[in-house]
Amino acid sequence: GAELGVRGAVNAFNLKTGELKWRAYATGSDESIRIGKDFNKHNPHYGQFGLGTKTWEGDAWKIGGGTNWGWYAYDPKLNLFYYGSGNPAPWNETMRPGDNKWTMTIWARDLDTGEAKWGYQKTPHDEWDFAGVNQMVLTDQPVNGKNTPLLSHIDRNGILYTLNRETGGLIVAEKVDPAVNVFKKVDLKSGVPVRDPEFSTRMDHKGTNICPSAMGFHNQGLDAYDPESRTLYAGLNHICMDWEPFMLPYRAGQFFVGATLAMYPGPSGPTKTEMGQIRAFDLTTGKAKWTKWEKFAAWGGTLYTKGGLVWYNTLDGHIKALDNANGKELWKFKMPSGGIGSPMTYSHKGKQYVGSMYGVGGWPGVGLVFDLTDPSAGLGAVGAFKELQHHTNMGGGLMVFSL
């Protein structure tokens, strides 16, 4: 939605009456964002007051994006509600100088009032459409010998973050793949990413071999967590891009992007043609434990079952089960169409089942679904996934398997 030049907000409603209880914007005045008086008190270097307008040129914040797609999390003990705000608009960074707060931010808000307790902006002045809305994984783990409430988040920018979910303090910020080149690292003290100007998308620069692409190295798929081994299992993309920006006027109701993209496989795969991977991460360090490569982006989410299996769907139509210890493929089944969601599990009369919806689509499937051939169509997705039509069919349904 940010691509339409809107102003993102999160709304809370009374479940019984439907009455709006509160609304909090991503940009604008502190009052409209619901910035509390103690906002970021533990981390004032993240920024505190007045920045929802001061970090924008003029009134650009009014059409500056920052929409949130969902993927909400809640801690009943702290009564804090967590989510991420998305990318700024337009994509062309030259048209909106400044840090563009508070787009691209992990938020912690009081559930009852919407008051923001802390906010951490992962990608100030986003240049690449790294909408920061992915899942927030809540765990409790020891930090310096003390059991600590944590929030972990794999962002589209290719960084796995872990923060203290009570204070917002940054603990871990690790690349999910060595191919990430837009940032050299994230400074743990300031929380600010160290950019590599070679992979900027500014107007006076030819942006090529940018990793990740606008699809991110992780998109909307949900992650699975094993609390015993403290391992996070995630489906990742491995797609890079070339980026050509252009100027455009804002017109209400029309796309407000300002960029043409070409996408292609990243450089880390064993044959340099792989566009996806399932990766296991030690959540105490953010380091990868093992990787299972896939031909296409691992767009859907993962499921972990107690028997030591990691389940996921592939865009070319398989549901697969891996050994959680090493990523070895143990089982797969070809479904009628590609999968873009997460497998699920349930039990009935003492027997466990795994189910999965299938039906290729989403951003990767836009070319197949709409019969598009221009490689730049779908903001570059058609060219990146041009081979998908040879590996799966359209369709949709549910398949269930017994364990």
Secondary structure as a PSIPRED ss2 file (coil, helix, strand):
# PSIPRED VFORMAT (PSIPRED V4.0)

   1 G C   1.000  0.000  0.000
   2 A H   0.000  1.000  0.000
   3 E H   0.000  1.000  0.000
   4 L H   0.000  1.000  0.000
   5 G C   1.000  0.000  0.000
   6 V C   1.000  0.000  0.000
   7 R E   0.000  0.000  1.000
   8 G C   1.000  0.000  0.000
   9 A E   0.000  0.000  1.000
  10 V E   0.000  0.000  1.000
  11 N E   0.000  0.000  1.000
  12 A E   0.000  0.000  1.000
  13 F E   0.000  0.000  1.000
  14 N C   1.000  0.000  0.000
  15 L C   1.000  0.000  0.000
  16 K C   1.000  0.000  0.000
  17 T C   1.000  0.000  0.000
  18 G C   1.000  0.000  0.000
  19 E C   1.000  0.000  0.000
  20 L E   0.000  0.000  1.000
  21 K E   0.000  0.000  1.000
  22 W E   0.000  0.000  1.000
  23 R E   0.000  0.000  1.000
  24 A E   0.000  0.000  1.000
  25 Y E   0.000  0.000  1.000
  26 A C   1.000  0.000  0.000
  27 T C   1.000  0.000  0.000
  28 G C   1.000  0.000  0.000
  29 S C   1.000  0.000  0.000
  30 D H   0.000  1.000  0.000
  31 E H   0.000  1.000  0.000
  32 S H   0.000  1.000  0.000
  33 I H   0.000  1.000  0.000
  34 R C   1.000  0.000  0.000
  35 I E   0.000  0.000  1.000
  36 G C   1.000  0.000  0.000
  37 K C   1.000  0.000  0.000
  38 D C   1.000  0.000  0.000
  39 F C   1.000  0.000  0.000
  40 N C   1.000  0.000  0.000
  41 K C   1.000  0.000  0.000
  42 H C   1.000  0.000  0.000
  43 N C   1.000  0.000  0.000
  44 P H   0.000  1.000  0.000
  45 H H   0.000  1.000  0.000
  46 Y H   0.000  1.000  0.000
  47 G C   1.000  0.000  0.000
  48 Q C   1.000  0.000  0.000
  49 F C   1.000  0.000  0.000
  50 G C   1.000  0.000  0.000
  51 L H   0.000  1.000  0.000
  52 G H   0.000  1.000  0.000
  53 T H   0.000  1.000  0.000
  54 K H   0.000  1.000  0.000
  55 T C   1.000  0.000  0.000
  56 W C   1.000  0.000  0.000
  57 E C   1.000  0.000  0.000
  58 G C   1.000  0.000  0.000
  59 D C   1.000  0.000  0.000
  60 A H   0.000  1.000  0.000
  61 W H   0.000  1.000  0.000
  62 K H   0.000  1.000  0.000
  63 I H   0.000  1.000  0.000
  64 G C   1.000  0.000  0.000
  65 G E   0.000  0.000  1.000
  66 G C   1.000  0.000  0.000
  67 T C   1.000  0.000  0.000
  68 N C   1.000  0.000  0.000
  69 W C   1.000  0.000  0.000
  70 G C   1.000  0.000  0.000
  71 W C   1.000  0.000  0.000
  72 Y C   1.000  0.000  0.000
  73 A E   0.000  0.000  1.000
  74 Y E   0.000  0.000  1.000
  75 D E   0.000  0.000  1.000
  76 P C   1.000  0.000  0.000
  77 K C   1.000  0.000  0.000
  78 L C   1.000  0.000  0.000
  79 N C   1.000  0.000  0.000
  80 L E   0.000  0.000  1.000
  81 F E   0.000  0.000  1.000
  82 Y E   0.000  0.000  1.000
  83 Y E   0.000  0.000  1.000
  84 G E   0.000  0.000  1.000
  85 S C   1.000  0.000  0.000
  86 G C   1.000  0.000  0.000
  87 N C   1.000  0.000  0.000
  88 P E   0.000  0.000  1.000
  89 A C   1.000  0.000  0.000
  90 P C   1.000  0.000  0.000
  91 W C   1.000  0.000  0.000
  92 N C   1.000  0.000  0.000
  93 E H   0.000  1.000  0.000
  94 T H   0.000  1.000  0.000
  95 M H   0.000  1.000  0.000
  96 R C   1.000  0.000  0.000
  97 P C   1.000  0.000  0.000
  98 G C   1.000  0.000  0.000
  99 D C   1.000  0.000  0.000
 100 N C   1.000  0.000  0.000
 101 K C   1.000  0.000  0.000
 102 W C   1.000  0.000  0.000
 103 T C   1.000  0.000  0.000
 104 M C   1.000  0.000  0.000
 105 T E   0.000  0.000  1.000
 106 I E   0.000  0.000  1.000
 107 W E   0.000  0.000  1.000
 108 A E   0.000  0.000  1.000
 109 R E   0.000  0.000  1.000
 110 D E   0.000  0.000  1.000
 111 L C   1.000  0.000  0.000
 112 D C   1.000  0.000  0.000
 113 T C   1.000  0.000  0.000
 114 G C   1.000  0.000  0.000
 115 E C   1.000  0.000  0.000
 116 A E   0.000  0.000  1.000
 117 K E   0.000  0.000  1.000
 118 W E   0.000  0.000  1.000
 119 G E   0.000  0.000  1.000
 120 Y E   0.000  0.000  1.000
 121 Q E   0.000  0.000  1.000
 122 K C   1.000  0.000  0.000
 123 T C   1.000  0.000  0.000
 124 P C   1.000  0.000  0.000
 125 H C   1.000  0.000  0.000
 126 D C   1.000  0.000  0.000
 127 E C   1.000  0.000  0.000
 128 W C   1.000  0.000  0.000
 129 D C   1.000  0.000  0.000
 130 F C   1.000  0.000  0.000
 131 A C   1.000  0.000  0.000
 132 G C   1.000  0.000  0.000
 133 V C   1.000  0.000  0.000
 134 N C   1.000  0.000  0.000
 135 Q C   1.000  0.000  0.000
 136 M C   1.000  0.000  0.000
 137 V E   0.000  0.000  1.000
 138 L E   0.000  0.000  1.000
 139 T E   0.000  0.000  1.000
 140 D E   0.000  0.000  1.000
 141 Q E   0.000  0.000  1.000
 142 P E   0.000  0.000  1.000
 143 V E   0.000  0.000  1.000
 144 N C   1.000  0.000  0.000
 145 G C   1.000  0.000  0.000
 146 K E   0.000  0.000  1.000
 147 N E   0.000  0.000  1.000
 148 T E   0.000  0.000  1.000
 149 P E   0.000  0.000  1.000
 150 L E   0.000  0.000  1.000
 151 L E   0.000  0.000  1.000
 152 S E   0.000  0.000  1.000
 153 H E   0.000  0.000  1.000
 154 I E   0.000  0.000  1.000
 155 D C   1.000  0.000  0.000
 156 R C   1.000  0.000  0.000
 157 N C   1.000  0.000  0.000
 158 G C   1.000  0.000  0.000
 159 I E   0.000  0.000  1.000
 160 L E   0.000  0.000  1.000
 161 Y E   0.000  0.000  1.000
 162 T E   0.000  0.000  1.000
 163 L E   0.000  0.000  1.000
 164 N E   0.000  0.000  1.000
 165 R C   1.000  0.000  0.000
 166 E C   1.000  0.000  0.000
 167 T C   1.000  0.000  0.000
 168 G C   1.000  0.000  0.000
 169 G C   1.000  0.000  0.000
 170 L E   0.000  0.000  1.000
 171 I E   0.000  0.000  1.000
 172 V E   0.000  0.000  1.000
 173 A E   0.000  0.000  1.000
 174 E E   0.000  0.000  1.000
 175 K E   0.000  0.000  1.000
 176 V C   1.000  0.000  0.000
 177 D C   1.000  0.000  0.000
 178 P C   1.000  0.000  0.000
 179 A C   1.000  0.000  0.000
 180 V C   1.000  0.000  0.000
 181 N C   1.000  0.000  0.000
 182 V C   1.000  0.000  0.000
 183 F E   0.000  0.000  1.000
 184 K E   0.000  0.000  1.000
 185 K E   0.000  0.000  1.000
 186 V E   0.000  0.000  1.000
 187 D C   1.000  0.000  0.000
 188 L C   1.000  0.000  0.000
 189 K C   1.000  0.000  0.000
 190 S C   1.000  0.000  0.000
 191 G C   1.000  0.000  0.000
 192 V C   1.000  0.000  0.000
 193 P E   0.000  0.000  1.000
 194 V E   0.000  0.000  1.000
 195 R E   0.000  0.000  1.000
 196 D C   1.000  0.000  0.000
 197 P H   0.000  1.000  0.000
 198 E H   0.000  1.000  0.000
 199 F H   0.000  1.000  0.000
 200 S C   1.000  0.000  0.000
 201 T C   1.000  0.000  0.000
 202 R C   1.000  0.000  0.000
 203 M C   1.000  0.000  0.000
 204 D C   1.000  0.000  0.000
 205 H C   1.000  0.000  0.000
 206 K C   1.000  0.000  0.000
 207 G E   0.000  0.000  1.000
 208 T E   0.000  0.000  1.000
 209 N E   0.000  0.000  1.000
 210 I E   0.000  0.000  1.000
 211 C C   1.000  0.000  0.000
 212 P C   1.000  0.000  0.000
 213 S C   1.000  0.000  0.000
 214 A C   1.000  0.000  0.000
 215 M C   1.000  0.000  0.000
 216 G C   1.000  0.000  0.000
 217 F C   1.000  0.000  0.000
 218 H C   1.000  0.000  0.000
 219 N C   1.000  0.000  0.000
 220 Q C   1.000  0.000  0.000
 221 G C   1.000  0.000  0.000
 222 L C   1.000  0.000  0.000
 223 D C   1.000  0.000  0.000
 224 A E   0.000  0.000  1.000
 225 Y E   0.000  0.000  1.000
 226 D E   0.000  0.000  1.000
 227 P C   1.000  0.000  0.000
 228 E C   1.000  0.000  0.000
 229 S C   1.000  0.000  0.000
 230 R C   1.000  0.000  0.000
 231 T E   0.000  0.000  1.000
 232 L E   0.000  0.000  1.000
 233 Y E   0.000  0.000  1.000
 234 A E   0.000  0.000  1.000
 235 G E   0.000  0.000  1.000
 236 L E   0.000  0.000  1.000
 237 N E   0.000  0.000  1.000
 238 H C   1.000  0.000  0.000
 239 I E   0.000  0.000  1.000
 240 C E   0.000  0.000  1.000
 241 M E   0.000  0.000  1.000
 242 D E   0.000  0.000  1.000
 243 W E   0.000  0.000  1.000
 244 E E   0.000  0.000  1.000
 245 P E   0.000  0.000  1.000
 246 F C   1.000  0.000  0.000
 247 M C   1.000  0.000  0.000
 248 L C   1.000  0.000  0.000
 249 P C   1.000  0.000  0.000
 250 Y C   1.000  0.000  0.000
 251 R C   1.000  0.000  0.000
 252 A C   1.000  0.000  0.000
 253 G C   1.000  0.000  0.000
 254 Q C   1.000  0.000  0.000
 255 F C   1.000  0.000  0.000
 256 F C   1.000  0.000  0.000
 257 V C   1.000  0.000  0.000
 258 G C   1.000  0.000  0.000
 259 A E   0.000  0.000  1.000
 260 T E   0.000  0.000  1.000
 261 L E   0.000  0.000  1.000
 262 A E   0.000  0.000  1.000
 263 M E   0.000  0.000  1.000
 264 Y E   0.000  0.000  1.000
 265 P E   0.000  0.000  1.000
 266 G C   1.000  0.000  0.000
 267 P C   1.000  0.000  0.000
 268 S C   1.000  0.000  0.000
 269 G C   1.000  0.000  0.000
 270 P C   1.000  0.000  0.000
 271 T C   1.000  0.000  0.000
 272 K C   1.000  0.000  0.000
 273 T C   1.000  0.000  0.000
 274 E C   1.000  0.000  0.000
 275 M C   1.000  0.000  0.000
 276 G E   0.000  0.000  1.000
 277 Q E   0.000  0.000  1.000
 278 I E   0.000  0.000  1.000
 279 R E   0.000  0.000  1.000
 280 A E   0.000  0.000  1.000
 281 F E   0.000  0.000  1.000
 282 D E   0.000  0.000  1.000
 283 L C   1.000  0.000  0.000
 284 T C   1.000  0.000  0.000
 285 T C   1.000  0.000  0.000
 286 G C   1.000  0.000  0.000
 287 K E   0.000  0.000  1.000
 288 A E   0.000  0.000  1.000
 289 K E   0.000  0.000  1.000
 290 W E   0.000  0.000  1.000
 291 T E   0.000  0.000  1.000
 292 K E   0.000  0.000  1.000
 293 W E   0.000  0.000  1.000
 294 E E   0.000  0.000  1.000
 295 K C   1.000  0.000  0.000
 296 F C   1.000  0.000  0.000
 297 A C   1.000  0.000  0.000
 298 A C   1.000  0.000  0.000
 299 W C   1.000  0.000  0.000
 300 G C   1.000  0.000  0.000
 301 G C   1.000  0.000  0.000
 302 T E   0.000  0.000  1.000
 303 L E   0.000  0.000  1.000
 304 Y E   0.000  0.000  1.000
 305 T E   0.000  0.000  1.000
 306 K C   1.000  0.000  0.000
 307 G C   1.000  0.000  0.000
 308 G C   1.000  0.000  0.000
 309 L E   0.000  0.000  1.000
 310 V E   0.000  0.000  1.000
 311 W E   0.000  0.000  1.000
 312 Y E   0.000  0.000  1.000
 313 N E   0.000  0.000  1.000
 314 T C   1.000  0.000  0.000
 315 L C   1.000  0.000  0.000
 316 D C   1.000  0.000  0.000
 317 G C   1.000  0.000  0.000
 318 H E   0.000  0.000  1.000
 319 I E   0.000  0.000  1.000
 320 K E   0.000  0.000  1.000
 321 A E   0.000  0.000  1.000
 322 L E   0.000  0.000  1.000
 323 D E   0.000  0.000  1.000
 324 N C   1.000  0.000  0.000
 325 A C   1.000  0.000  0.000
 326 N C   1.000  0.000  0.000
 327 G C   1.000  0.000  0.000
 328 K C   1.000  0.000  0.000
 329 E E   0.000  0.000  1.000
 330 L E   0.000  0.000  1.000
 331 W E   0.000  0.000  1.000
 332 K E   0.000  0.000  1.000
 333 F E   0.000  0.000  1.000
 334 K E   0.000  0.000  1.000
 335 M C   1.000  0.000  0.000
 336 P C   1.000  0.000  0.000
 337 S E   0.000  0.000  1.000
 338 G C   1.000  0.000  0.000
 339 G C   1.000  0.000  0.000
 340 I C   1.000  0.000  0.000
 341 G C   1.000  0.000  0.000
 342 S C   1.000  0.000  0.000
 343 P C   1.000  0.000  0.000
 344 M E   0.000  0.000  1.000
 345 T E   0.000  0.000  1.000
 346 Y E   0.000  0.000  1.000
 347 S E   0.000  0.000  1.000
 348 H E   0.000  0.000  1.000
 349 K C   1.000  0.000  0.000
 350 G C   1.000  0.000  0.000
 351 K E   0.000  0.000  1.000
 352 Q E   0.000  0.000  1.000
 353 Y E   0.000  0.000  1.000
 354 V E   0.000  0.000  1.000
 355 G E   0.000  0.000  1.000
 356 S E   0.000  0.000  1.000
 357 M E   0.000  0.000  1.000
 358 Y E   0.000  0.000  1.000
 359 G C   1.000  0.000  0.000
 360 V C   1.000  0.000  0.000
 361 G C   1.000  0.000  0.000
 362 G C   1.000  0.000  0.000
 363 W C   1.000  0.000  0.000
 364 P C   1.000  0.000  0.000
 365 G C   1.000  0.000  0.000
 366 V H   0.000  1.000  0.000
 367 G H   0.000  1.000  0.000
 368 L H   0.000  1.000  0.000
 369 V H   0.000  1.000  0.000
 370 F H   0.000  1.000  0.000
 371 D C   1.000  0.000  0.000
 372 L C   1.000  0.000  0.000
 373 T C   1.000  0.000  0.000
 374 D C   1.000  0.000  0.000
 375 P C   1.000  0.000  0.000
 376 S C   1.000  0.000  0.000
 377 A H   0.000  1.000  0.000
 378 G H   0.000  1.000  0.000
 379 L H   0.000  1.000  0.000
 380 G H   0.000  1.000  0.000
 381 A H   0.000  1.000  0.000
 382 V H   0.000  1.000  0.000
 383 G H   0.000  1.000  0.000
 384 A H   0.000  1.000  0.000
 385 F C   1.000  0.000  0.000
 386 K C   1.000  0.000  0.000
 387 E C   1.000  0.000  0.000
 388 L H   0.000  1.000  0.000
 389 Q H   0.000  1.000  0.000
 390 H H   0.000  1.000  0.000
 391 H C   1.000  0.000  0.000
 392 T C   1.000  0.000  0.000
 393 N E   0.000  0.000  1.000
 394 M C   1.000  0.000  0.000
 395 G C   1.000  0.000  0.000
 396 G C   1.000  0.000  0.000
 397 G E   0.000  0.000  1.000
 398 L E   0.000  0.000  1.000
 399 M E   0.000  0.000  1.000
 400 V E   0.000  0.000  1.000
 401 F E   0.000  0.000  1.000
 402 S E   0.000  0.000  1.000
 403 L C   1.000  0.000  0.000
